[in-house]
């Protein structure tokens, strides 16, 4: 129970929202995963049930953007929970060896979501263009979309910000598009 409710002695816990987690042979190695709502981390519990065999594990993360490295906590047949060295998350994959009769908990931090874009309306210029100011996170790509009915959106332009904002001009001849928005791809 300590691996789920207090693995670090500071009341840190396994996630509270279960997510799908499968392995090749649950008779030898079982796995369970959940998202932790307070910090967005993915928690993965892997149990090597084999009496004497070490298990090689490769965990592929789908539909989750990981940041950096994963913490690793392990309970072995010696009946002590140990904080092991962090393991790299490379191409959304974690690879590791699991000792026989062990339970290993991986804490995978979520990547920070890019800043939500803001599209600030401008004025109709003398060159017959409508000026918009796209504000967001430097280095992030954003798509400016247009719509005539707020239901069907079509891409107008994809832009990567080199700073925190970008001036964007829409030709006034796009009179069929009356609404604009910016989204992160």
C-alpha positions in Angstrom: 0.0 0.0 0.0 2.9 2.4 0.7 3.8 2.3 -3.0 0.3 3.7 -3.8 -0.2 6.0 -0.9 3.2 7.1 0.5 6.0 5.9 -1.6 8.4 8.8 -0.6 7.4 9.2 3.1 5.8 12.6 2.2 2.3 11.2 1.5 2.9 11.3 -2.3 0.4 9.0 -4.1 -0.3 7.1 -7.3 -2.6 8.8 -9.7 -6.4 9.2 -9.2 -7.6 8.8 -12.7 -7.0 5.4 -14.2 -5.7 5.1 -17.8 -5.2 2.1 -20.1 -2.0 0.2 -19.5 -1.2 -3.2 -21.1 1.8 -5.5 -21.2 2.8 -8.5 -23.2 2.5 -11.2 -20.5 0.6 -10.2 -17.3 1.5 -13.6 -15.7 5.1 -12.4 -15.5 4.9 -8.6 -15.4 1.8 -6.6 -14.6 1.3 -2.9 -15.1 -1.1 -0.2 -14.0 -1.3 3.5 -14.8 -3.1 6.6 -13.7 -3.0 10.4 -14.1 -2.5 12.5 -11.0 -5.0 15.4 -11.1 -3.1 17.8 -8.9 0.1 18.0 -11.1 -0.9 16.1 -14.3 1.9 13.5 -13.8 1.4 10.0 -15.3 2.1 7.3 -12.6 3.0 3.8 -13.8 3.3 0.8 -11.5 5.1 -2.2 -13.0 5.2 -5.5 -11.0 7.8 -8.2 -11.9 6.2 -11.3 -10.5 9.0 -13.7 -11.6 10.8 -15.4 -8.8 14.3 -15.2 -10.2 14.2 -13.6 -13.6 15.0 -9.9 -14.3 12.5 -8.4 -16.8 13.2 -5.9 -19.5 10.5 -3.3 -19.8 9.8 -0.8 -22.5 6.9 1.6 -21.7 5.4 3.4 -24.7 3.5 6.5 -23.7 0.5 7.3 -26.0 -1.6 10.4 -25.8 0.7 11.9 -23.2 3.3 14.6 -23.6 6.1 13.8 -21.2 8.7 16.3 -19.9 12.3 15.4 -19.1 12.9 12.4 -17.0 10.8 10.0 -14.9 11.3 9.4 -11.2 11.7 5.8 -10.2 10.8 4.3 -6.9 11.2 0.5 -6.3 10.1 -2.1 -3.7 12.2 -5.2 -3.9 12.1 -8.6 -2.1 14.2 -6.9 0.6 10.9 -5.1 1.5 12.2 -1.5 1.4 11.2 1.3 -1.0 14.2 2.9 -2.6 14.4 6.1 -4.7 16.4 5.1 -7.8 18.0 7.4 -10.4 15.7 9.1 -12.8 15.2 7.4 -16.1 15.1 9.3 -19.4 11.9 9.6 -21.4 13.0 9.4 -25.0 10.6 9.6 -27.9 7.8 9.1 -25.3 9.4 5.7 -24.3 10.9 4.5 -21.0 13.2 1.5 -21.0 14.4 -0.2 -17.9 15.4 -3.5 -16.1 13.1 -4.7 -13.3 14.6 -7.0 -10.7 12.8 -10.3 -9.9 10.0 -9.9 -7.3 9.9 -6.2 -7.5 7.4 -3.3 -7.8 8.6 -0.2 -9.7 6.8 3.1 -9.7 7.5 5.6 -12.5 6.4 9.2 -12.1 6.3 10.9 -15.5 5.9 14.6 -15.4 3.6 16.2 -18.0 5.0 18.6 -20.5 3.9 22.2 -20.0 1.1 23.1 -22.3 1.9 26.0 -24.7 0.4 29.3 -23.8 -3.1 29.8 -25.2 -2.9 32.1 -28.2 -4.7 35.5 -28.1 -5.8 37.2 -31.3 -6.3 40.9 -30.8 -8.4 42.7 -33.5 -7.0 45.8 -35.2 -8.3 48.3 -37.7 -8.9 48.3 -41.4 -5.8 49.8 -42.9 -5.6 52.2 -45.9 -4.2 49.3 -47.9 -7.5 47.5 -47.5 -6.3 44.9 -45.0 -7.5 44.1 -41.5 -4.8 44.0 -38.9 -4.6 41.3 -36.2 -2.1 40.9 -33.5 -1.3 37.2 -32.6 0.0 36.9 -29.0 1.4 33.7 -27.6 4.6 31.8 -26.6 7.8 32.4 -28.4 8.9 29.4 -30.6 5.3 28.0 -30.6 3.4 27.5 -33.9 -0.2 28.8 -34.1 -2.8 28.5 -36.8 -5.0 31.4 -37.7 -8.4 30.2 -38.8 -11.3 32.0 -40.4 -15.1 31.3 -40.4 -18.3 32.8 -41.8 -20.6 31.0 -39.3 -18.5 30.2 -36.1 -19.0 26.5 -36.8 -16.9 25.7 -39.9 -13.3 27.0 -39.6 -10.7 27.0 -42.3 -6.9 27.6 -41.9 -5.7 30.9 -43.1 -2.1 30.8 -42.0 0.3 28.9 -39.8 2.8 31.0 -37.9 5.7 30.3 -35.6 6.3 33.2 -33.2 9.9 34.4 -32.9 8.8 36.7 -30.1 5.7 36.9 -28.0 3.6 38.5 -30.7 3.2 38.8 -34.5 1.3 41.3 -36.6 -0.9 39.6 -39.1 -2.8 41.2 -42.0 -5.9 39.7 -43.5 -7.0 41.0 -46.9 -10.4 42.8 -46.7 -11.3 40.9 -49.8 -11.9 37.8 -47.6 -15.4 39.3 -46.9 -16.9 35.8 -46.7 -14.8 35.2 -43.6 -16.1 37.4 -40.8 -14.6 35.7 -37.8 -11.0 34.8 -36.9 -9.3 32.8 -34.2 -5.9 31.4 -33.3 -5.3 27.8 -32.2 -2.2 25.7 -31.2 -1.9 22.7 -33.5 
